[in-house]
Amino acid sequence: MPTKNGAIDVKAINEKVREESGFVQRIREQIRRVIVGQQVMIDRLLVGLLANGHVLLEGVPGLAKTMAVTTLSRTLRTKFQRIQFTPDLLPADLIGTLVYNPQSGAFTVKKGPIFANIILADEINRAPAKVQSALLEAMQEKQVTIGDETFELDRPFLVLATQNPIEQEGTYPLPEAQVDRFMLKLKIDYPTKDDERRILDRMAFTDADLDVEPVVTPADVLHAREVVDEIYVDDKVRDYIVDIVLATRTPGQYGLDIANLIEWGASPRATIYLTLAAKARAFLEGRGYVTPQDVKSIGMDVLRHRVIITYEAEAEERTSEDVVKQIFDHIQVP
């Protein structure tokens, strides 16, 4: 929000963010009726919603991944579709197909479940690559092509996917091109002892009452995204973001001796997503400006699936998360 002399009025942006972010608390209150703990997962889902970025949740079954996405969708007055990914799923089951009408001799389009605002791609890594490829156009271009026709998807459009760890039987590794289209990849862990007890007290009933009310409209989400775009990012923070991403490609230039651990660094999409996600986190915190802590807080979820490690790193039992953490620890914070 520039002033008359062209300077950025951070104070005015702060006020605007505080005024416009009230609906976030309403969403959180509704989700807490159902979900116990998992605050980081809930916040990251909200970051994806505000920053127009898809989110991938990875964890063993039973950690409320599907329930969290379903509950979030119920707080929004939007069209929601849950798609259960299975090994026999076909691309047409996802995006739709052409149906022949023998009476008229013409083909008509039958749209698939992808035509919704929020898509829950449940156990996404249980379907083969040909199904995953059908998602690529929808996730990147927000459109779907069936036959000779291209259809725009409604806004907002968000894919929130869950997957079981690759080590489990009956799963396929997702194509790198698709994984890169997820703004965030979260690793969901087991709840704490206190949270586990609260889960028992709340959920150990044959018919648990988990009512959630819709409190936000699509217009609210789209308007909030406009406010997120206005959040101020200082040039020093922008340079910090660029340095973090470049350090995944050319670590030697930043004094890091980890080039042997990195097969491929993060793409420019990581730079864009890290900035957008940091802005969305600032919005959730009620601030009109991004701090380096916003970048550090969200950085692992943006980069863990974009840094591809070498066989040598695997032999040393190092992970992409180890590499990303080392980069964040080394790069000087502005």
matplotlib code that plots the C-alpha trace (Angstrom):
import matplotlib.pyplot as plt

x = [0.0, 2.1, 1.9, 1.8, 5.6, 5.7, 6.9, 5.3, 3.0, 3.6, 1.4, -1.6, -1.0, -0.8, -4.1, -5.7, -4.3, -5.7, -9.1, -9.2, -7.7, -10.6, -12.1, -9.0, -9.8, -13.3, -11.9, -9.5, -12.3, -14.4, -11.5, -10.6, -14.1, -12.9, -9.1, -7.0, -3.5, -1.8, -1.6, 1.2, -0.8, -3.8, -1.8, 0.0, -3.4, -4.5, -1.2, -2.0, -5.5, -4.3, -1.3, -3.2, -0.8, -1.5, -0.5, 0.8, 0.4, 2.5, 2.2, 1.1, -2.7, -4.7, -3.1, -6.2, -4.8, -8.0, -10.2, -8.3, -8.8, -12.4, -13.0, -11.3, -13.5, -16.7, -15.8, -15.9, -19.0, -17.4, -17.8, -15.7, -14.8, -13.0, -11.2, -9.9, -6.9, -6.5, -4.2, -7.1, -8.1, -8.1, -7.5, -11.1, -12.3, -10.6, -11.1, -14.1, -14.5, -16.5, -19.7, -21.2, -24.9, -26.2, -29.4, -27.7, -24.4, -22.5, -20.1, -20.9, -18.6, -19.1, -17.1, -15.2, -14.9, -11.9, -14.4, -14.7, -13.1, -11.3, -10.1, -9.0, -6.7, -6.8, -3.8, -2.6, 0.4, -1.7, -2.5, 0.0, 1.7, -0.9, -3.4, -0.9, -0.3, -4.0, -3.6, -0.7, -2.7, -5.3, -2.8, -0.6, -2.9, -6.2, -7.8, -8.8, -8.7, -11.3, -11.1, -10.8, -12.3, -10.5, -12.5, -11.5, -11.7, -13.6, -11.7, -10.4, -9.1, -6.9, -5.6, -5.0, -3.4, -2.6, -0.1, 1.3, 5.1, 6.7, 8.0, 4.5, 3.3, 1.0, 2.3, 4.0, 6.5, 5.0, 6.5, 9.0, 7.1, 3.9, 5.6, 7.1, 3.6, 2.8, 3.6, 4.1, 4.9, 4.2, 5.4, 2.7, 3.9, 2.2, 0.3, 1.8, 0.6, -1.7, -3.2, -3.7, -5.7, -7.8, -8.4, -9.6, -11.9, -13.4, -13.5, -14.0, -17.7, -19.6, -21.3, -19.1, -20.8, -18.4, -20.5, -18.7, -20.3, -19.4, -18.0, -16.2, -17.3, -15.1, -15.3, -13.7, -10.8, -10.2, -10.3, -7.9, -5.5, -5.5, -4.5, -1.8, -0.4, -0.1, 2.0, 5.4, 8.6, 11.8, 14.6, 16.9, 14.3, 13.9, 17.7, 17.6, 15.0, 17.0, 20.2, 18.5, 17.2, 20.6, 22.4, 20.5, 22.0, 25.5, 26.3, 30.0, 29.4, 27.9, 30.7, 28.8, 30.6, 27.5, 27.6, 28.2, 24.9, 22.7, 21.7, 19.3, 18.6, 15.3, 13.8, 12.6, 9.2, 10.7, 11.6, 8.1, 6.4, 8.7, 7.8, 4.1, 4.0, 5.9, 3.4, 0.5, 2.2, 2.5, -1.2, -2.0, 0.1, -1.8, 1.2, 1.5, 5.2, 7.3, 10.1, 13.1, 11.4, 8.4, 10.8, 12.6, 9.4, 7.8, 11.1, 11.4, 7.8, 8.6, 12.0, 12.0, 10.5, 12.4, 16.0, 16.9, 19.8, 22.5, 23.1, 26.1, 23.8, 21.5, 24.4, 25.3, 21.7, 21.3, 17.9, 16.8, 15.6, 19.1, 20.5, 17.8, 18.4, 22.1, 21.5, 19.2, 21.6, 24.5, 22.9, 23.1, 19.8, 19.2]
y = [0.0, 2.9, 6.5, 9.6, 9.7, 6.0, 4.6, 1.5, 2.3, -0.8, 0.6, 0.8, -2.7, -3.9, -2.4, -3.9, -7.4, -7.2, -6.2, -8.8, -11.8, -12.2, -15.1, -17.1, -17.4, -18.5, -21.3, -22.4, -22.5, -24.8, -27.1, -27.4, -28.9, -31.9, -32.0, -32.3, -30.8, -30.9, -27.1, -27.0, -29.1, -26.8, -23.6, -25.0, -25.9, -22.3, -21.1, -23.1, -21.7, -18.1, -18.5, -20.4, -23.4, -27.1, -29.1, -32.6, -34.4, -37.4, -39.7, -43.1, -43.9, -42.7, -39.2, -37.2, -36.1, -36.9, -35.6, -32.3, -31.6, -32.6, -30.5, -27.5, -27.9, -28.0, -24.5, -23.1, -22.6, -24.2, -27.3, -30.2, -33.5, -36.4, -38.7, -42.0, -42.9, -46.6, -48.7, -49.2, -45.5, -44.0, -40.4, -40.3, -41.1, -37.9, -35.3, -36.7, -38.0, -37.8, -39.7, -40.9, -40.2, -42.8, -40.9, -37.6, -39.2, -36.6, -36.7, -34.7, -33.9, -35.6, -33.7, -35.6, -34.9, -32.6, -29.8, -28.5, -25.9, -28.1, -31.6, -34.1, -36.5, -39.3, -41.7, -40.0, -42.3, -45.4, -44.5, -45.0, -42.3, -42.0, -40.8, -38.4, -36.9, -36.1, -33.8, -31.7, -29.4, -28.8, -28.1, -25.7, -24.0, -24.3, -25.8, -29.3, -30.4, -33.1, -34.0, -30.7, -28.5, -26.8, -25.9, -23.3, -24.6, -22.5, -20.2, -21.0, -24.3, -26.3, -29.8, -31.1, -34.6, -37.2, -40.0, -42.9, -43.2, -44.8, -47.7, -49.0, -51.7, -50.8, -47.3, -45.5, -42.7, -39.5, -38.0, -35.2, -32.8, -33.3, -33.2, -29.8, -28.4, -28.8, -25.6, -27.4, -31.0, -31.7, -34.6, -35.5, -37.1, -38.9, -36.7, -36.0, -38.0, -35.2, -34.8, -38.6, -38.5, -35.6, -37.6, -40.6, -38.4, -36.7, -39.5, -42.8, -42.9, -45.0, -41.8, -38.8, -35.4, -33.4, -30.6, -28.0, -24.8, -23.1, -19.7, -18.5, -18.0, -18.3, -14.5, -14.2, -16.4, -14.6, -11.2, -12.4, -13.5, -9.9, -8.7, -11.3, -10.0, -6.5, -7.8, -6.1, -8.0, -6.0, -6.3, -7.9, -10.6, -11.1, -11.5, -14.0, -16.1, -16.1, -17.0, -19.9, -21.3, -20.7, -22.5, -25.7, -25.5, -24.1, -24.6, -24.1, -20.4, -20.0, -21.8, -25.1, -28.4, -30.4, -30.4, -34.2, -34.6, -32.7, -34.2, -31.4, -28.1, -26.3, -24.6, -20.9, -22.2, -22.7, -19.0, -17.9, -20.4, -19.5, -15.9, -16.5, -18.9, -16.5, -13.8, -16.1, -16.9, -13.2, -12.8, -15.6, -13.8, -10.6, -8.8, -6.7, -7.5, -10.6, -11.4, -13.8, -16.0, -16.4, -17.7, -20.0, -21.3, -22.3, -23.0, -26.7, -27.4, -25.6, -27.1, -30.7, -32.2, -29.9, -30.8, -34.2, -35.9, -38.2, -41.9, -40.8, -38.9, -41.9, -44.1, -41.7, -41.8, -38.1, -36.8, -33.7, -32.3, -32.6, -30.7, -27.9, -27.5, -27.2, -24.5, -22.5, -22.8, -21.5, -18.7, -15.4, -14.0, -10.4]
z = [0.0, -1.3, 0.1, -2.0, -2.3, -3.4, 0.0, 1.4, 4.3, 6.5, 9.3, 7.0, 5.7, 9.3, 10.1, 7.0, 7.8, 11.4, 10.0, 7.3, 9.2, 11.7, 9.7, 10.3, 14.0, 13.1, 11.0, 13.7, 16.3, 14.0, 13.3, 17.0, 17.5, 15.7, 15.5, 18.7, 18.5, 15.1, 15.2, 12.6, 10.2, 10.6, 10.1, 7.0, 5.5, 6.1, 4.5, 1.4, 1.3, 1.6, -0.7, -3.4, -3.0, -2.9, 0.2, 0.5, 3.9, 4.6, 7.6, 8.7, 8.7, 11.6, 12.3, 11.2, 7.8, 6.0, 8.8, 9.0, 5.2, 5.4, 8.4, 6.8, 3.7, 5.9, 7.4, 3.8, 1.8, -1.2, -3.4, -1.9, -3.5, -1.9, -4.4, -3.1, -5.1, -5.9, -8.2, -10.7, -10.9, -14.4, -15.6, -16.8, -13.3, -12.2, -14.9, -16.7, -20.3, -23.5, -23.6, -26.9, -27.5, -30.1, -30.7, -31.8, -32.8, -30.8, -27.9, -24.8, -21.9, -18.6, -16.0, -13.3, -9.6, -10.2, -10.9, -7.3, -5.2, -2.7, -3.7, -1.2, -3.0, -0.4, -0.4, -3.6, -3.9, -4.3, -7.9, -10.8, -12.8, -15.6, -13.0, -11.4, -14.8, -15.2, -12.1, -13.5, -15.8, -13.1, -10.4, -12.4, -15.0, -13.0, -16.0, -17.5, -21.1, -22.1, -25.8, -27.7, -25.0, -22.2, -19.0, -16.4, -12.8, -10.3, -7.9, -5.3, -6.5, -4.1, -4.0, -0.5, -0.8, 1.8, 1.3, 3.3, 3.6, 0.5, 2.6, 2.9, 0.5, -2.4, -2.9, -5.9, -5.7, -7.1, -10.2, -9.4, -11.7, -9.7, -6.2, -7.2, -7.8, -4.2, -2.4, 0.9, 2.0, 5.6, 7.7, 10.2, 13.4, 16.3, 18.9, 22.3, 25.4, 26.5, 23.0, 22.8, 26.0, 24.7, 21.5, 23.6, 25.7, 22.6, 20.0, 21.9, 21.1, 18.6, 17.3, 18.2, 17.7, 15.5, 14.1, 12.0, 10.7, 7.4, 8.4, 5.3, 1.7, -1.5, -1.8, 1.7, 0.6, -2.7, -0.9, 1.8, -1.0, -2.3, 1.1, 1.3, -1.9, -0.3, 2.6, 2.6, 2.1, 2.7, 0.1, 2.7, 3.3, -0.4, -0.8, 2.2, 0.4, -2.8, -0.9, 0.7, -2.6, -4.4, -1.6, -2.5, -6.0, -5.5, -1.8, -2.3, -3.2, 0.3, 2.1, 2.5, 1.9, 1.0, -2.8, -2.7, -0.9, -3.4, -6.8, -7.7, -5.9, -5.7, -8.8, -9.1, -8.1, -4.6, -4.5, -5.4, -3.0, -0.1, -0.5, -0.9, 2.1, 4.3, 3.4, 4.3, 7.6, 8.4, 7.6, 10.0, 12.7, 12.0, 10.5, 7.4, 6.8, 6.5, 9.0, 8.5, 11.1, 8.8, 6.1, 8.5, 10.0, 6.7, 4.8, 5.6, 4.3, 1.1, 0.4, 1.8, -1.4, -3.8, -2.7, -4.3, -2.5, -3.9, -3.4, -1.3, 1.0, 1.3, 2.1, 4.9, 6.0, 5.4, 4.3, 2.3, 5.6, 7.0, 4.1, 4.3, 8.0, 7.5, 4.9, 7.2, 10.0, 7.8, 5.8, 7.7, 8.8, 7.9]

ax = plt.figure().add_subplot(projection="3d")
ax.plot(x, y, z, "-o")
ax.set_aspect("equal")
plt.show()
